[in-house]
C-alpha cells in the first residue's frame, strides 16, 4: 500500500534534527503559513525586512509562497503574484491568467515543491540533517529549489540534472549553494539517465536520501494545497459576475504543478485540466520520445504522482515556437514591434516574467481556447513557473545561432507562433485514453524503479487515495508545530 507520512519513525534522527535546527536557529513554516503569510509571526516579518530574496538565510523558508512582495530584498507579503495576458498578445478573447513564479527564492516555484518533500521527512525522523545528504534529481529548477531548501535547513545536498541544461543552473548550484552537482548525459528529455544516477547513489552511498520529484507525493501535495489556493485567489481577483473558470493548463514535468487542477476541480467541476508537453517528445499525446528545448519539463515517462484520471486534454507545443517567442518577449526589437502593434507598455514590461516552459503554457492555453471556442467570459489559469532571468545564456546562444533580432523577425514570430496557433497536436482524452496513459507508468515505475503493481492499481482504482495523499499537509502542520516547539527557536526570536 502507498505510504502516508503521518507518524514519527526514528526518534534519534528526530532528536538530531531538533538539535541541528536549534543550533542554526531554524524555524519551519507551516504549509498554512505558506498559503497565507498573514499567519507568519510579526517577529519573523520584522527580520525579513533586511533579508534578500535569494539570501542563504533560514528565515527565507517563510518566503516559500506565491504572495511575496515583488522585491529583490526586504519585501514582505501581499496579494498573489499574477499577470493577465491581454488579447493583443494572445490573439484570443478568452482571458489567460498566469501565476508568477519569479518572486520565489531561487526565482522559481519548485522551491515549494522541494519543501513539500523534505520538511515531512525531517519532522518524522526519516531524514537526519546531521548525517544524511539530500539528493535532488531534476531537469532544472527542482534541484535548485531542493539544494536551496537543504542549505536553509542545515543539510548538504546533491543536485542531479542533464548536462545540456542552462549554464546558470550549474554555476549557481556550485558557487552559491556549494552543492555537489552530477551532470547526466543528454537534455531535458533524458530522465532515465537521471534515474540511473540515483540507482548508483542508492547502491554506494548510504548517507544519501533521494527526493525524486516524479514519485514524491509531497511535491503534488504542496501544489494541490498551495498552488491550488493561489490559483483560486488569482481567479477571484480577476473574475466578473459573468466569468467562467474554464480551464487550467500546466506543463506536466514532474506532474506536481498539474495537481493544482485537482484542487480547482472542487471549485469548477466542468473545468478542463490540460497537460502540456513538447511536440518533439509527445509522450502523453502519442507515446512519443525525443529531445527538446523547453527546459523544466522532463518526459519520456509518466510521473508516479500524476493523477491522470483528472487530466482532460493533452497538448504538444513545438519548442521552436517557444524559443522564437522567448526572443520576441525579451529583445528590444521585439518589444518595439509589440508596442507598435498596440500592446501596452505595462504588458510588454511583464513579458520577461515568462521563462521558456511558461511560454509553452501560454501556447497550450491559446490552443485550448480555440479548441473549445471560448469567449471573453472564459478564464484560463496557468503558471509562469520561472522567468527569463534564468535563461539569459539561451538568449546569447540564440543570437549567436540566428543573428541579431530584427523588427521583421519579430513580426514573423508573432504572426506564426502566436496568431498562427492551431488546434493540431492536441487530444481530448476519453476514459480509456486516460487509463492508457496511466498504464504507461508500469514500464518506468514497476519494471525500472521497483514499485509494486498493487500500488499502481491503487492509484487508478482507489477513489480515496488521491485525497489522502493531497491532504497529508494538515497532519504535517501539526508535526511542524511540535517540531518548532521542541527546538524553542521561534519562542526565543
Secondary structure, DSSP 8 states (H G I E B T S, - for coil): ------S---HHHHHHHHHHHHHHT-----HHHHH-GGGS-HHHHHHHTTSBTT-S-GGGGGG-STTB-S-SBS--B-S--EEEE-HHHHSSSSEEEEEE-TTSGGGSTHHHHHHHHHHHHHHTTS--TTT-EEEEE-SSHHHHHHHHHHHHTT-EEEEEEETTS-HHHHHHIIIII--EEEEESSSTT-HHHHHHHHHHHHHH-TTEEE--TTT-HHHHHHIIIIIHHHHHHHHHHH--TT-EEEEEEEE-TTSSGGGHHHHHHHH-TT-EEEEEEEGGG-HHHHS-------TT---SS--TT--GGG--EEEEE-HHHHHHHHHHHHSHHHHHHHHHTT--HHHHHHGGG--HHHHHHHHHHHHHHHHTT--TTEEEEEEE-S-GGGGHHHHHHHHHHH-S--HHHHHHHIIIIIIT--S-SEEE--HHHHHHHHHTHIIIIITTT---HHHHHHHHH-TTHHHHHHTTHHHHHHHHHHHHHHH-HHHH-
